[in-house]
Amino acid sequence: MRLGGKLAIITAAASGMGRAGCKLFAENGATVAAIDIDRERLEQVVAEIKAAGGRAIALQADLSSPEACKDVMKAAIAELGGLDVLWAHAGIPGPAAVEDVDLAEYRRAIDLNITSALICAGEAAPAMRARNGGAIVFTASVSGLVGSPASPVYSAAKFGVVGLAKSLAQRFAPDGIRVNAVCPGLTETPMKAVFLGRSDDDEGRESLERRVMASIPLGRVARPEEIAHGALWLASDDASYVTGVALPVDGGYTSR
Ligand SMILES: NC(=O)c1ccc[n+]([C@@H]2O[C@H](COP(=O)([O-])OP(=O)(O)OC[C@H]3O[C@@H](n4cnc5c(N)ncnc54)[C@H](O)[C@@H]3O)[C@@H](O)[C@H]2O)c1
């Protein structure tokens, strides 16, 4: 029970790693407020947690809207009755283009990857201070540690998330709030296909997938649960002396 009695919020909770995180955090004793844009799948996650004897609530919001993000954080904290843990996990790949980049798509990627993390943390901090501390985990990526030629906007956004984690770690340390980033490598979720699909033809896609797989020392992509375990560790008191780190959970991808 690494999060026994803790009140937690997880964003992008209806799929992939966020969904795995909701289940894992609840299994470890947390009451989880699960936030996502996809109400139907969110309610499935919450129903599964409750069926397993856990505690969870669902809140629907489009986190690419700063106003909606603020409102849903306030609502979640009110419903939980406080906050100890935030896993701000929302993000999207954004545009691949550089020449003729679609600026609306670019701004949406920045809004969901960075602005939502900033706003969630800004709403979380006073609630955590009121409980004498807490833990914030952002989801960055290996693309927040090394450049990504196929996804430059995504990489820029995730480097920003890492910068935000390191900066807030220093800023919030006097309040007993730790802030870290988990940096997943390629993970078996619906988003994986977007990253591996970033080539114009089948041959290019196959060669991209071969190159990506060859670059992972453990020779496989991650399971969502493996990333959720990294977030759980950072969120728990097991990591009580860890703040301001960007933790790769990447099968060794960034070790080269
Ligand atoms: N899958 C990977 O290979 C990979 C690798 C590194 C980092 N990441 C990061 O992990 C996070 C999520 O990825 P995943 O692989 O678990 O994705 P996923 O595709 O399994 O799930 C994404 C979730 O985000 C929700 N979502 C999308 N737009 C939203 C919005 N505007 N407001 C609220 N919710 C919204 C979706 O409904 C979905 O439930 C992102 O931050 C992503 O950048 C993914």
The ligand as a MOL file (V3000), in Angstrom:
LIG
                    3D

  0  0  0     0  0            999 V3000
M  V30 BEGIN CTAB
M  V30 COUNTS 44 48 0 0 0
M  V30 BEGIN ATOM
M  V30 1 N 2.7070 5.9460 -25.9140 0
M  V30 2 C 3.9650 6.3500 -25.9940 0
M  V30 3 O 4.7860 5.7340 -26.7020 0
M  V30 4 C 4.4350 7.5340 -25.1800 0
M  V30 5 C 5.8180 7.6920 -24.9710 0
M  V30 6 C 6.2570 8.7520 -24.1840 0
M  V30 7 C 5.3540 9.6240 -23.5890 0
M  V30 8 N 4.0090 9.4400 -23.8160 0 CHG=1
M  V30 9 C 3.1040 10.3710 -23.1320 0
M  V30 10 O 2.1430 9.6630 -22.3620 0
M  V30 11 C 0.9490 10.4500 -22.2500 0
M  V30 12 C -0.2940 9.6780 -22.6870 0
M  V30 13 O 0.0480 8.7540 -23.5460 0
M  V30 14 P -0.5970 7.2980 -23.6470 0
M  V30 15 O 0.3440 6.5680 -24.5110 0
M  V30 16 O -0.9710 6.7880 -22.3080 0 CHG=-1
M  V30 17 O -1.8460 7.6840 -24.5610 0
M  V30 18 P -3.2290 7.0450 -24.9420 0
M  V30 19 O -3.4090 7.3900 -26.3690 0
M  V30 20 O -3.3390 5.6270 -24.5060 0
M  V30 21 O -4.2110 7.9070 -24.0160 0
M  V30 22 C -4.3080 9.2880 -24.1230 0
M  V30 23 C -5.4920 9.7230 -23.2830 0
M  V30 24 O -5.5090 11.1510 -23.3090 0
M  V30 25 C -6.8520 11.5480 -23.4480 0
M  V30 26 N -6.8940 12.8940 -24.0270 0
M  V30 27 C -6.5400 13.2510 -25.2820 0
M  V30 28 N -6.7690 14.5520 -25.4530 0
M  V30 29 C -7.2690 15.0210 -24.2890 0
M  V30 30 C -7.7110 16.3120 -23.8650 0
M  V30 31 N -7.6910 17.3590 -24.6830 0
M  V30 32 N -8.1730 16.4490 -22.6020 0
M  V30 33 C -8.2200 15.3890 -21.7610 0
M  V30 34 N -7.8160 14.1450 -22.1180 0
M  V30 35 C -7.3550 13.9710 -23.3700 0
M  V30 36 C -7.4660 10.5080 -24.3730 0
M  V30 37 O -8.8800 10.5050 -24.3060 0
M  V30 38 C -6.8300 9.2360 -23.8460 0
M  V30 39 O -7.6050 8.6460 -22.8210 0
M  V30 40 C 1.1820 11.6830 -23.0770 0
M  V30 41 O 1.6470 12.7190 -22.2490 0
M  V30 42 C 2.2620 11.2260 -24.0320 0
M  V30 43 O 2.9720 12.3150 -24.5730 0
M  V30 44 C 3.5390 8.4240 -24.6020 0
M  V30 END ATOM
M  V30 BEGIN BOND
M  V30 1 1 1 2
M  V30 2 2 2 3
M  V30 3 1 2 4
M  V30 4 1 4 5
M  V30 5 2 4 44
M  V30 6 2 5 6
M  V30 7 1 6 7
M  V30 8 2 7 8
M  V30 9 1 8 9
M  V30 10 1 8 44
M  V30 11 1 9 10
M  V30 12 1 9 42
M  V30 13 1 10 11
M  V30 14 1 11 12
M  V30 15 1 11 40
M  V30 16 1 12 13
M  V30 17 1 13 14
M  V30 18 2 14 15
M  V30 19 1 14 16
M  V30 20 1 14 17
M  V30 21 1 17 18
M  V30 22 2 18 19
M  V30 23 1 18 20
M  V30 24 1 18 21
M  V30 25 1 21 22
M  V30 26 1 22 23
M  V30 27 1 23 24
M  V30 28 1 23 38
M  V30 29 1 24 25
M  V30 30 1 25 26
M  V30 31 1 25 36
M  V30 32 1 26 27
M  V30 33 1 26 35
M  V30 34 2 27 28
M  V30 35 1 28 29
M  V30 36 1 29 30
M  V30 37 2 29 35
M  V30 38 1 30 31
M  V30 39 2 30 32
M  V30 40 1 32 33
M  V30 41 2 33 34
M  V30 42 1 34 35
M  V30 43 1 36 37
M  V30 44 1 36 38
M  V30 45 1 38 39
M  V30 46 1 40 41
M  V30 47 1 40 42
M  V30 48 1 42 43
M  V30 END BOND
M  V30 END CTAB
M  END
